[in-house]
Amino acid sequence: MSEEKQTSPAPQAESAPQEEPVSRENSHPQRRSSRSQQKRRQRSVFQYITILFAAAFVLLLFTFIMERRQNQLLQQENQEQIDNLQQSVTAVQSLDNLYKENEELRDQVASLEQQLQTAAQDLQSEKTTLLQKVEGQEKSLQAMDWFWQIDEAYAKGRYSLCRSLIQNLQSAGLVEYLPKESTTENDRFSPYDRYQEIYENLY
């Protein structure tokens, strides 16, 4: 971490001589590059969120189809059992045999109802997990919006504004929602690590 602090730009003292302003011709490419990088980062975040939403939707749809298919199979099996029972009733010759078959059917119906109840609980649990993921992604998107402002203010040397933005991010409780892993394979800091670096340099 000490090496990262040394590489980060240190704020210049007010008494230090001001550098000559950069010409407009040189500043435009830098602005374009900064905006392009910011757009690329935002596009990466949106793509990441879109993939998560799509995966969650496919999982929920697959679960629904499986539960529906299982329900149809259970209904079909139950109907077959009822048909078999109706056929056996006509052929049964004693009330004792009819009673036993009726008890077996009740046990099977109770087992099927238990299976349906378990499946409904599993589906509800998956819905709750999906809602939690969606809420987490929304907060992560809000945290990234604050992070881009903090990073830009820090890069421009506007440290007072940067500290104010950091306080707003902390007050909103969104620091922990910053992505802790980089989505790009360029050995760059994750948004969370970059935020910690800026924070340690300012405080």
Secondary structure, DSSP 8 states (H G I E B T S, - for coil): -HHHHHHS-----TTS-------HHHHHHHHHHHHHHHHHHHHHHHHHHHHHHHHHHHHHHHHHHHHHHHHHHHHHHHHHHHHHHHHHHHH---HHHHHHHHHHHHHHHHHHHHHHHHHHHHHHHHHHHHHHHHHHHHHHHHHHHHHHHHHHHHHTT-HHHHHHHHHHHHHTT-GGGS-SS-SSSS----HHHHHHHHHHHH-
